[in-house]
């Protein structure tokens, strides 16, 4: 069982930055692939970024590519999402997700592919 707790959300002006953190419990975190998703009011949850357990493979949604960076620190059981050049359309609840990975370079893009989810942290970007 893995428990995930997100933090770091808040209110920021357009063009600003935030860093989200997702702290995971469990001794096998280092073999879990991780992902970030977001959900805006009235919209479906969408993929944002993913990272392999070896942290050498990452993948981003086109809408955030070049602005967001996903990283992980296996020693701290934490995955991060650095968000720069934020736009009002980035406003959403942000959720981290985890699943055991088959291979060290595996990344997963589908919401249904993840087994564990955090409670989410709200990011609001004002114009």
ChimeraX attribute file (.defattr): number of C-alpha atoms within 10 A of each C-alpha:
attribute: neighborCount
match mode: 1-to-1
recipient: residues
	/A:1	8
	/A:2	17
	/A:3	15
	/A:4	22
	/A:5	18
	/A:6	23
	/A:7	18
	/A:8	14
	/A:9	18
	/A:10	14
	/A:11	13
	/A:12	18
	/A:13	14
	/A:14	17
	/A:15	14
	/A:16	14
	/A:17	17
	/A:18	18
	/A:19	16
	/A:20	23
	/A:21	22
	/A:22	25
	/A:23	18
	/A:24	22
	/A:25	14
	/A:26	11
	/A:27	10
	/A:28	13
	/A:29	23
	/A:30	22
	/A:31	18
	/A:32	24
	/A:33	26
	/A:34	34
	/A:35	31
	/A:36	27
	/A:37	22
	/A:38	22
	/A:39	19
	/A:40	17
	/A:41	9
	/A:42	6
	/A:43	9
	/A:44	9
	/A:45	16
	/A:46	17
	/A:47	22
	/A:48	25
	/A:49	26
	/A:50	30
	/A:51	28
	/A:52	26
	/A:53	27
	/A:54	18
	/A:55	21
	/A:56	12
	/A:57	15
	/A:58	20
	/A:59	18
	/A:60	20
	/A:61	15
	/A:62	11
	/A:63	12
	/A:64	17
	/A:65	12
	/A:66	12
	/A:67	14
	/A:68	20
	/A:69	20
	/A:70	23
	/A:71	20
	/A:72	21
	/A:73	14
	/A:74	17
	/A:75	8
	/A:76	12
	/A:77	17
	/A:78	20
	/A:79	26
	/A:80	22
	/A:81	23
	/A:82	14
	/A:83	20
	/A:84	17
	/A:85	15
	/A:86	23
	/A:87	19
	/A:88	15
	/A:89	13
	/A:90	20
	/A:91	20
	/A:92	21
	/A:93	18
	/A:94	26
	/A:95	26
	/A:96	30
	/A:97	28
	/A:98	26
	/A:99	20
	/A:100	19
	/A:101	19
	/A:102	13
	/A:103	13
	/A:104	17
	/A:105	15
	/A:106	20
	/A:107	24
	/A:108	21
	/A:109	20
	/A:110	12
	/A:111	15
	/A:112	7
	/A:113	13
	/A:114	19
	/A:115	12
	/A:116	15
	/A:117	21
	/A:118	20
	/A:119	14
	/A:120	22
	/A:121	20
	/A:122	19
	/A:123	22
	/A:124	20
	/A:125	19
	/A:126	16
	/A:127	11
